[in-house]
Amino acid sequence: MITIYDESKSEVFDKIIDVLIKKEINGQYTLEAELLVLKEQMSIIKRGNKLLVDNEIFVIEEYTINHNFGEKIEYSIFAEHISYLLLNQPLGIFSEDEKTYTLPARELI
């Protein structure tokens, strides 16, 4: 079961065709899923919305419609673990000359 959240609501998807979670130490932590969606559920599948699977939260980065079966639509979704958002957060860094520089965490790794 997959749950997708936006700012005001959530939708549960239980018609899952395939889910693949890639988790590597110091590497990628991503999710690829294919699922059937009812037409009235389509609006919640957007870039940036949160996706809950196995008590892990991912953020939708890309989605495509594979097939349209009338009332049901087959989607492919690619999402990154929510921890990736932290890599883009600005961090204040203090230098020896007491100046503060702001850099994204990604540039410090």
N, CA, C and O atoms as CSV, one atom per row, in Angstrom:
chain,resi,resn,atom,element,x,y,z
A,1,MET,N,N,0.828,-1.169,0.000
A,1,MET,CA,C,0.000,0.000,0.000
A,1,MET,C,C,0.885,1.251,0.000
A,1,MET,O,O,1.886,1.317,0.714
A,2,ILE,N,N,0.500,2.234,-0.809
A,2,ILE,CA,C,1.214,3.506,-0.905
A,2,ILE,C,C,0.240,4.616,-0.551
A,2,ILE,O,O,-0.900,4.621,-1.014
A,3,THR,N,N,0.691,5.561,0.274
A,3,THR,CA,C,-0.111,6.732,0.605
A,3,THR,C,C,0.617,7.961,0.085
A,3,THR,O,O,1.814,8.128,0.320
A,4,ILE,N,N,-0.116,8.829,-0.630
A,4,ILE,CA,C,0.460,10.070,-1.141
A,4,ILE,C,C,-0.222,11.237,-0.455
A,4,ILE,O,O,-1.447,11.273,-0.338
A,5,TYR,N,N,0.588,12.202,0.002
A,5,TYR,CA,C,0.099,13.363,0.741
A,5,TYR,C,C,0.409,14.644,-0.018
A,5,TYR,O,O,1.468,14.772,-0.633
A,6,ASP,N,N,-0.519,15.588,0.030
A,6,ASP,CA,C,-0.198,16.962,-0.344
A,6,ASP,C,C,-0.535,17.833,0.863
A,6,ASP,O,O,-0.702,17.303,1.962
A,7,GLU,N,N,-0.641,19.151,0.694
A,7,GLU,CA,C,-0.843,20.036,1.837
A,7,GLU,C,C,-2.173,19.807,2.552
A,7,GLU,O,O,-2.264,20.023,3.761
A,8,SER,N,N,-3.199,19.376,1.830
A,8,SER,CA,C,-4.533,19.344,2.424
A,8,SER,C,C,-5.194,17.963,2.502
A,8,SER,O,O,-6.206,17.810,3.187
A,9,LYS,N,N,-4.651,16.974,1.826
A,9,LYS,CA,C,-5.314,15.668,1.843
A,9,LYS,C,C,-4.317,14.548,1.589
A,9,LYS,O,O,-3.139,14.782,1.318
A,10,SER,N,N,-4.824,13.328,1.684
A,10,SER,CA,C,-4.013,12.155,1.359
A,10,SER,C,C,-4.880,11.157,0.614
A,10,SER,O,O,-6.105,11.161,0.737
A,11,GLU,N,N,-4.230,10.307,-0.157
A,11,GLU,CA,C,-4.905,9.244,-0.899
A,11,GLU,C,C,-4.132,7.947,-0.699
A,11,GLU,O,O,-2.901,7.936,-0.723
A,12,VAL,N,N,-4.858,6.865,-0.504
A,12,VAL,CA,C,-4.252,5.546,-0.356
A,12,VAL,C,C,-4.411,4.797,-1.677
A,12,VAL,O,O,-5.495,4.753,-2.259
A,13,PHE,N,N,-3.304,4.209,-2.135
A,13,PHE,CA,C,-3.293,3.447,-3.375
A,13,PHE,C,C,-2.948,2.000,-3.045
A,13,PHE,O,O,-1.874,1.714,-2.515
A,14,ASP,N,N,-3.865,1.091,-3.363
A,14,ASP,CA,C,-3.605,-0.318,-3.078
A,14,ASP,C,C,-3.482,-1.170,-4.337
A,14,ASP,O,O,-3.200,-2.365,-4.250
A,15,LYS,N,N,-3.690,-0.573,-5.497
A,15,LYS,CA,C,-3.530,-1.282,-6.772
A,15,LYS,C,C,-2.111,-1.033,-7.292
A,15,LYS,O,O,-1.898,-0.245,-8.214
A,16,ILE,N,N,-1.156,-1.718,-6.683
A,16,ILE,CA,C,0.256,-1.519,-6.993
A,16,ILE,C,C,0.715,-2.628,-7.938
A,16,ILE,O,O,0.541,-3.814,-7.656
A,17,ILE,N,N,1.297,-2.224,-9.051
A,17,ILE,CA,C,1.814,-3.189,-10.009
A,17,ILE,C,C,3.224,-3.611,-9.617
A,17,ILE,O,O,3.548,-4.799,-9.627
A,18,ASP,N,N,4.064,-2.633,-9.270
A,18,ASP,CA,C,5.462,-2.922,-8.933
A,18,ASP,C,C,6.038,-1.778,-8.103
A,18,ASP,O,O,5.710,-0.614,-8.335
A,19,VAL,N,N,6.886,-2.103,-7.147
A,19,VAL,CA,C,7.618,-1.103,-6.360
A,19,VAL,C,C,9.047,-1.590,-6.201
A,19,VAL,O,O,9.291,-2.746,-5.854
A,20,LEU,N,N,9.989,-0.689,-6.461
A,20,LEU,CA,C,11.404,-0.999,-6.279
A,20,LEU,C,C,12.036,0.128,-5.477
A,20,LEU,O,O,12.024,1.284,-5.898
A,21,ILE,N,N,12.592,-0.215,-4.314
A,21,ILE,CA,C,13.301,0.765,-3.498
A,21,ILE,C,C,14.783,0.434,-3.579
A,21,ILE,O,O,15.199,-0.682,-3.267
A,22,LYS,N,N,15.576,1.416,-4.003
A,22,LYS,CA,C,17.027,1.253,-4.084
A,22,LYS,C,C,17.648,2.007,-2.915
A,22,LYS,O,O,17.460,3.214,-2.767
A,23,LYS,N,N,18.387,1.277,-2.090
A,23,LYS,CA,C,19.018,1.886,-0.932
A,23,LYS,C,C,20.464,1.417,-0.862
A,23,LYS,O,O,20.737,0.236,-0.648
A,24,GLU,N,N,21.387,2.359,-1.045
A,24,GLU,CA,C,22.807,2.053,-0.995
A,24,GLU,C,C,23.460,2.909,0.085
A,24,GLU,O,O,23.090,4.071,0.256
A,25,ILE,N,N,24.405,2.363,0.799
A,25,ILE,CA,C,25.148,3.129,1.800
A,25,ILE,C,C,25.886,4.252,1.091
A,25,ILE,O,O,26.608,4.016,0.123
A,26,ASN,N,N,25.703,5.469,1.573
A,26,ASN,CA,C,26.296,6.676,0.960
A,26,ASN,C,C,25.978,6.789,-0.520
A,26,ASN,O,O,26.770,7.323,-1.297
A,27,GLY,N,N,24.833,6.291,-0.899
A,27,GLY,CA,C,24.443,6.341,-2.304
A,27,GLY,C,C,22.980,6.688,-2.434
A,27,GLY,O,O,22.408,7.358,-1.574
A,28,GLN,N,N,22.388,6.236,-3.498
A,28,GLN,CA,C,21.011,6.601,-3.765
A,28,GLN,C,C,20.031,5.886,-2.836
A,28,GLN,O,O,20.272,4.765,-2.388
A,29,TYR,N,N,18.927,6.566,-2.565
A,29,TYR,CA,C,17.827,6.017,-1.785
A,29,TYR,C,C,16.572,6.480,-2.517
A,29,TYR,O,O,16.018,7.537,-2.215
A,30,THR,N,N,16.136,5.684,-3.475
A,30,THR,CA,C,15.063,6.094,-4.365
A,30,THR,C,C,13.980,5.028,-4.444
A,30,THR,O,O,14.162,3.888,-4.018
A,31,LEU,N,N,12.862,5.434,-4.997
A,31,LEU,CA,C,11.728,4.545,-5.178
A,31,LEU,C,C,11.224,4.679,-6.604
A,31,LEU,O,O,11.097,5.784,-7.131
A,32,GLU,N,N,10.942,3.552,-7.216
A,32,GLU,CA,C,10.281,3.512,-8.511
A,32,GLU,C,C,9.046,2.653,-8.344
A,32,GLU,O,O,9.127,1.536,-7.832
A,33,ALA,N,N,7.900,3.168,-8.775
A,33,ALA,CA,C,6.648,2.441,-8.582
A,33,ALA,C,C,5.768,2.559,-9.812
A,33,ALA,O,O,5.799,3.560,-10.528
A,34,GLU,N,N,4.989,1.521,-10.040
A,34,GLU,CA,C,3.939,1.536,-11.052
A,34,GLU,C,C,2.650,1.179,-10.334
A,34,GLU,O,O,2.585,0.185,-9.611
A,35,LEU,N,N,1.618,2.002,-10.539
A,35,LEU,CA,C,0.366,1.749,-9.863
A,35,LEU,C,C,-0.823,2.177,-10.700
A,35,LEU,O,O,-0.709,3.027,-11.584
A,36,LEU,N,N,-1.975,1.572,-10.406
A,36,LEU,CA,C,-3.220,1.948,-11.056
A,36,LEU,C,C,-3.921,2.984,-10.191
A,36,LEU,O,O,-4.032,2.829,-8.975
A,37,VAL,N,N,-4.392,4.041,-10.839
A,37,VAL,CA,C,-4.980,5.175,-10.140
A,37,VAL,C,C,-6.361,5.445,-10.723
A,37,VAL,O,O,-6.539,5.430,-11.941
A,38,LEU,N,N,-7.330,5.689,-9.860
A,38,LEU,CA,C,-8.646,6.109,-10.330
A,38,LEU,C,C,-8.576,7.558,-10.792
A,38,LEU,O,O,-7.759,8.330,-10.290
A,39,LYS,N,N,-9.430,7.934,-11.749
A,39,LYS,CA,C,-9.392,9.297,-12.291
A,39,LYS,C,C,-9.511,10.354,-11.192
A,39,LYS,O,O,-8.849,11.390,-11.257
A,40,GLU,N,N,-10.349,10.101,-10.183
A,40,GLU,CA,C,-10.533,11.090,-9.119
A,40,GLU,C,C,-9.323,11.195,-8.185
A,40,GLU,O,O,-9.256,12.119,-7.374
A,41,GLN,N,N,-8.377,10.273,-8.284
A,41,GLN,CA,C,-7.157,10.321,-7.468
A,41,GLN,C,C,-5.989,10.979,-8.203
A,41,GLN,O,O,-4.944,11.218,-7.597
A,42,MET,N,N,-6.142,11.270,-9.473
A,42,MET,CA,C,-5.034,11.763,-10.294
A,42,MET,C,C,-4.433,13.067,-9.785
A,42,MET,O,O,-3.224,13.266,-9.900
A,43,SER,N,N,-5.237,13.949,-9.231
A,43,SER,CA,C,-4.769,15.287,-8.875
A,43,SER,C,C,-3.712,15.291,-7.775
A,43,SER,O,O,-2.975,16.267,-7.639
A,44,ILE,N,N,-3.623,14.236,-6.998
A,44,ILE,CA,C,-2.653,14.225,-5.898
A,44,ILE,C,C,-1.262,13.781,-6.357
A,44,ILE,O,O,-0.286,13.961,-5.630
A,45,ILE,N,N,-1.167,13.216,-7.534
A,45,ILE,CA,C,0.137,12.778,-8.042
A,45,ILE,C,C,0.802,13.975,-8.715
A,45,ILE,O,O,0.555,14.275,-9.883
A,46,LYS,N,N,1.655,14.650,-7.942
A,46,LYS,CA,C,2.353,15.848,-8.407
A,46,LYS,C,C,3.782,15.830,-7.890
A,46,LYS,O,O,4.081,15.237,-6.853
A,47,ARG,N,N,4.641,16.484,-8.625
A,47,ARG,CA,C,6.033,16.639,-8.198
A,47,ARG,C,C,6.066,17.400,-6.872
A,47,ARG,O,O,5.417,18.436,-6.726
A,48,GLY,N,N,6.825,16.877,-5.909
A,48,GLY,CA,C,6.952,17.513,-4.613
A,48,GLY,C,C,6.051,16.942,-3.540
A,48,GLY,O,O,6.293,17.172,-2.355
A,49,ASN,N,N,5.007,16.194,-3.920
A,49,ASN,CA,C,4.153,15.584,-2.909
A,49,ASN,C,C,4.874,14.412,-2.245
A,49,ASN,O,O,5.727,13.762,-2.849
A,50,LYS,N,N,4.509,14.163,-0.994
A,50,LYS,CA,C,5.143,13.113,-0.200
A,50,LYS,C,C,4.454,11.785,-0.431
A,50,LYS,O,O,3.246,11.730,-0.665
A,51,LEU,N,N,5.228,10.718,-0.363
A,51,LEU,CA,C,4.761,9.362,-0.613
A,51,LEU,C,C,5.247,8.482,0.534
A,51,LEU,O,O,6.442,8.460,0.827
A,52,LEU,N,N,4.349,7.765,1.179
A,52,LEU,CA,C,4.693,6.914,2.317
A,52,LEU,C,C,4.608,5.450,1.910
A,52,LEU,O,O,3.568,4.980,1.448
A,53,VAL,N,N,5.726,4.731,2.088
A,53,VAL,CA,C,5.802,3.295,1.810
A,53,VAL,C,C,6.642,2.657,2.902
A,53,VAL,O,O,7.752,3.114,3.177
A,54,ASP,N,N,6.132,1.613,3.522
A,54,ASP,CA,C,6.881,0.880,4.561
A,54,ASP,C,C,7.485,1.816,5.606
A,54,ASP,O,O,8.647,1.658,5.981
A,55,ASN,N,N,6.710,2.784,6.075
A,55,ASN,CA,C,7.133,3.758,7.100
A,55,ASN,C,C,8.309,4.616,6.665
A,55,ASN,O,O,9.005,5.171,7.515
A,56,GLU,N,N,8.547,4.740,5.381
A,56,GLU,CA,C,9.577,5.619,4.833
A,56,GLU,C,C,8.888,6.669,3.964
A,56,GLU,O,O,7.916,6.369,3.270
A,57,ILE,N,N,9.398,7.903,4.005
A,57,ILE,CA,C,8.804,8.988,3.242
A,57,ILE,C,C,9.708,9.337,2.069
A,57,ILE,O,O,10.914,9.532,2.224
A,58,PHE,N,N,9.102,9.410,0.903
A,58,PHE,CA,C,9.786,9.788,-0.323
A,58,PHE,C,C,9.089,11.007,-0.907
A,58,PHE,O,O,7.932,11.277,-0.585
A,59,VAL,N,N,9.785,11.740,-1.759
A,59,VAL,CA,C,9.232,12.922,-2.421
A,59,VAL,C,C,9.173,12.638,-3.917
A,59,VAL,O,O,10.175,12.250,-4.517
A,60,ILE,N,N,8.002,12.831,-4.518
A,60,ILE,CA,C,7.828,12.574,-5.945
A,60,ILE,C,C,8.662,13.568,-6.751
A,60,ILE,O,O,8.533,14.781,-6.586
A,61,GLU,N,N,9.506,13.044,-7.614
A,61,GLU,CA,C,10.334,13.871,-8.498
A,61,GLU,C,C,9.821,13.841,-9.934
A,61,GLU,O,O,9.834,14.861,-10.623
A,62,GLU,N,N,9.373,12.679,-10.381
A,62,GLU,CA,C,8.885,12.519,-11.756
A,62,GLU,C,C,7.734,11.527,-11.764
A,62,GLU,O,O,7.681,10.612,-10.943
A,63,TYR,N,N,6.816,11.718,-12.696
A,63,TYR,CA,C,5.751,10.744,-12.906
A,63,TYR,C,C,5.324,10.792,-14.366
A,63,TYR,O,O,5.407,11.830,-15.022
A,64,THR,N,N,4.871,9.663,-14.850
A,64,THR,CA,C,4.377,9.587,-16.225
A,64,THR,C,C,3.133,8.701,-16.261
A,64,THR,O,O,2.971,7.793,-15.446
A,65,ILE,N,N,2.273,8.985,-17.212
A,65,ILE,CA,C,1.108,8.135,-17.443
A,65,ILE,C,C,1.506,7.113,-18.506
A,65,ILE,O,O,1.868,7.470,-19.627
A,66,ASN,N,N,1.432,5.837,-18.132
A,66,ASN,CA,C,1.795,4.766,-19.057
A,66,ASN,C,C,0.625,4.349,-19.943
A,66,ASN,O,O,0.774,4.211,-21.158
A,67,HIS,N,N,-0.541,4.149,-19.325
A,67,HIS,CA,C,-1.729,3.698,-20.054
A,67,HIS,C,C,-2.965,4.331,-19.429
A,67,HIS,O,O,-3.019,4.571,-18.223
A,68,ASN,N,N,-3.952,4.596,-20.274
A,68,ASN,CA,C,-5.230,5.103,-19.810
A,68,ASN,C,C,-6.276,4.037,-20.118
A,68,ASN,O,O,-6.543,3.732,-21.280
A,69,PHE,N,N,-6.864,3.476,-19.067
A,69,PHE,CA,C,-7.862,2.414,-19.219
A,69,PHE,C,C,-9.280,2.937,-18.984
A,69,PHE,O,O,-10.152,2.172,-18.573
A,70,GLY,N,N,-9.522,4.199,-19.233
A,70,GLY,CA,C,-10.840,4.779,-18.986
A,70,GLY,C,C,-10.922,5.329,-17.573
A,70,GLY,O,O,-10.486,6.451,-17.315
A,71,GLU,N,N,-11.481,4.544,-16.652
A,71,GLU,CA,C,-11.613,4.994,-15.259
A,71,GLU,C,C,-10.329,4.822,-14.454
A,71,GLU,O,O,-10.169,5.443,-13.403
A,72,LYS,N,N,-9.424,3.991,-14.934
A,72,LYS,CA,C,-8.152,3.759,-14.235
A,72,LYS,C,C,-7.000,4.151,-15.139
A,72,LYS,O,O,-7.039,3.948,-16.352
A,73,ILE,N,N,-5.970,4.718,-14.520
A,73,ILE,CA,C,-4.781,5.156,-15.254
A,73,ILE,C,C,-3.569,4.494,-14.614
A,73,ILE,O,O,-3.455,4.448,-13.389
A,74,GLU,N,N,-2.661,3.980,-15.449
A,74,GLU,CA,C,-1.427,3.395,-14.937
A,74,GLU,C,C,-0.341,4.468,-14.931
A,74,GLU,O,O,-0.036,5.069,-15.961
A,75,TYR,N,N,0.234,4.695,-13.755
A,75,TYR,CA,C,1.298,5.682,-13.566
A,75,TYR,C,C,2.622,5.002,-13.250
A,75,TYR,O,O,2.657,3.939,-12.631
A,76,SER,N,N,3.712,5.631,-13.682
A,76,SER,CA,C,5.060,5.309,-13.193
A,76,SER,C,C,5.512,6.509,-12.384
A,76,SER,O,O,5.370,7.654,-12.812
A,77,ILE,N,N,6.059,6.233,-11.205
A,77,ILE,CA,C,6.496,7.306,-10.301
A,77,ILE,C,C,7.950,7.063,-9.917
A,77,ILE,O,O,8.346,5.939,-9.609
A,78,PHE,N,N,8.737,8.136,-9.940
A,78,PHE,CA,C,10.098,8.104,-9.420
A,78,PHE,C,C,10.154,9.093,-8.261
A,78,PHE,O,O,9.725,10.239,-8.394
A,79,ALA,N,N,10.685,8.646,-7.124
A,79,ALA,CA,C,10.750,9.504,-5.937
A,79,ALA,C,C,12.083,9.302,-5.225
A,79,ALA,O,O,12.689,8.233,-5.296
A,80,GLU,N,N,12.524,10.353,-4.539
A,80,GLU,CA,C,13.749,10.297,-3.737
A,80,GLU,C,C,13.377,10.362,-2.266
A,80,GLU,O,O,12.378,10.974,-1.888
A,81,HIS,N,N,14.198,9.721,-1.440
A,81,HIS,CA,C,13.943,9.739,0.000
A,81,HIS,C,C,13.928,11.175,0.507
A,81,HIS,O,O,14.640,12.028,-0.023
A,82,ILE,N,N,13.133,11.446,1.517
A,82,ILE,CA,C,12.974,12.811,2.029
A,82,ILE,C,C,14.291,13.389,2.547
A,82,ILE,O,O,14.448,14.608,2.616
A,83,SER,N,N,15.219,12.539,2.904
A,83,SER,CA,C,16.515,13.033,3.384
A,83,SER,C,C,17.257,13.818,2.302
A,83,SER,O,O,18.124,14.631,2.622
A,84,TYR,N,N,16.932,13.589,1.022
A,84,TYR,CA,C,17.558,14.346,-0.067
A,84,TYR,C,C,17.247,15.830,0.047
A,84,TYR,O,O,18.049,16.660,-0.381
A,85,LEU,N,N,16.083,16.183,0.622
A,85,LEU,CA,C,15.727,17.591,0.786
A,85,LEU,C,C,16.746,18.318,1.665
A,85,LEU,O,O,17.015,19.503,1.467
A,86,LEU,N,N,17.300,17.606,2.622
A,86,LEU,CA,C,18.284,18.218,3.525
A,86,LEU,C,C,19.548,18.628,2.784
A,86,LEU,O,O,20.224,19.575,3.187
A,87,LEU,N,N,19.869,17.931,1.714
A,87,LEU,CA,C,21.080,18.254,0.962
A,87,LEU,C,C,21.001,19.616,0.283
A,87,LEU,O,O,22.030,20.205,-0.049
A,88,ASN,N,N,19.792,20.118,0.076
A,88,ASN,CA,C,19.626,21.409,-0.577
A,88,ASN,C,C,19.376,22.551,0.411
A,88,ASN,O,O,19.232,23.704,0.003
A,89,GLN,N,N,19.324,22.237,1.697
A,89,GLN,CA,C,19.103,23.276,2.699
A,89,GLN,C,C,20.366,24.107,2.882
A,89,GLN,O,O,21.462,23.553,2.960
A,90,PRO,N,N,20.229,25.425,2.953
A,90,PRO,CA,C,21.415,26.260,3.167
A,90,PRO,C,C,21.929,26.145,4.604
A,90,PRO,O,O,21.153,26.135,5.559
A,91,LEU,N,N,23.234,26.061,4.730
A,91,LEU,CA,C,23.876,25.987,6.042
A,91,LEU,C,C,24.841,27.153,6.196
A,91,LEU,O,O,25.572,27.490,5.264
A,92,GLY,N,N,24.843,27.764,7.367
A,92,GLY,CA,C,25.795,28.835,7.641
A,92,GLY,C,C,27.119,28.237,8.091
A,92,GLY,O,O,27.159,27.444,9.032
A,93,ILE,N,N,28.183,28.608,7.431
A,93,ILE,CA,C,29.515,28.099,7.741
A,93,ILE,C,C,30.376,29.276,8.184
A,93,ILE,O,O,30.403,30.321,7.534
A,94,PHE,N,N,31.074,29.092,9.293
A,94,PHE,CA,C,31.943,30.142,9.798
A,94,PHE,C,C,33.376,29.858,9.377
A,94,PHE,O,O,33.847,28.724,9.468
A,95,SER,N,N,34.060,30.884,8.919
A,95,SER,CA,C,35.435,30.718,8.480
A,95,SER,C,C,36.375,31.269,9.547
A,95,SER,O,O,35.926,31.849,10.536
A,96,GLU,N,N,37.675,31.090,9.346
A,96,GLU,CA,C,38.668,31.567,10.299
A,96,GLU,C,C,38.658,33.087,10.423
A,96,GLU,O,O,38.982,33.621,11.484
A,97,ASP,N,N,38.295,33.781,9.363
A,97,ASP,CA,C,38.266,35.244,9.420
A,97,ASP,C,C,36.917,35.772,9.930
A,97,ASP,O,O,36.596,36.947,9.755
A,98,GLU,N,N,36.125,34.878,10.570
A,98,GLU,CA,C,34.857,35.191,11.213
A,98,GLU,C,C,33.765,35.658,10.250
A,98,GLU,O,O,32.798,36.293,10.672
A,99,LYS,N,N,33.911,35.357,8.994
A,99,LYS,CA,C,32.851,35.622,8.034
A,99,LYS,C,C,31.947,34.396,7.976
A,99,LYS,O,O,32.384,33.268,8.207
A,100,THR,N,N,30.699,34.638,7.666
A,100,THR,CA,C,29.743,33.547,7.529
A,100,THR,C,C,29.428,33.350,6.064
A,100,THR,O,O,29.100,34.302,5.354
A,101,TYR,N,N,29.527,32.123,5.617
A,101,TYR,CA,C,29.196,31.766,4.247
A,101,TYR,C,C,28.013,30.806,4.283
A,101,TYR,O,O,27.941,29.927,5.142
A,102,THR,N,N,27.112,30.978,3.369
A,102,THR,CA,C,25.961,30.094,3.283
A,102,THR,C,C,26.101,29.227,2.049
A,102,THR,O,O,26.196,29.718,0.924
A,103,LEU,N,N,26.113,27.919,2.289
A,103,LEU,CA,C,26.254,26.940,1.207
A,103,LEU,C,C,25.220,25.838,1.394
A,103,LEU,O,O,24.853,25.525,2.526
A,104,PRO,N,N,24.747,25.247,0.305
A,104,PRO,CA,C,23.906,24.066,0.464
A,104,PRO,C,C,24.726,22.906,1.033
A,104,PRO,O,O,25.917,22.776,0.751
A,105,ALA,N,N,24.076,22.079,1.828
A,105,ALA,CA,C,24.776,20.943,2.442
A,105,ALA,C,C,25.429,20.065,1.380
A,105,ALA,O,O,26.483,19.480,1.632
A,106,ARG,N,N,24.831,19.962,0.209
A,106,ARG,CA,C,25.361,19.140,-0.890
A,106,ARG,C,C,26.793,19.538,-1.248
A,106,ARG,O,O,27.601,18.676,-1.593
A,107,GLU,N,N,27.125,20.842,-1.171
A,107,GLU,CA,C,28.450,21.322,-1.523
A,107,GLU,C,C,29.482,21.073,-0.438
A,107,GLU,O,O,30.682,21.196,-0.683
A,108,LEU,N,N,29.027,20.726,0.755
A,108,LEU,CA,C,29.962,20.481,1.860
A,108,LEU,C,C,30.381,19.017,1.947
A,108,LEU,O,O,31.359,18.681,2.615
A,109,ILE,N,N,29.645,18.165,1.276
A,109,ILE,CA,C,29.933,16.723,1.377
A,109,ILE,C,C,31.098,16.366,0.492
A,109,ILE,O,O,31.496,15.203,0.435
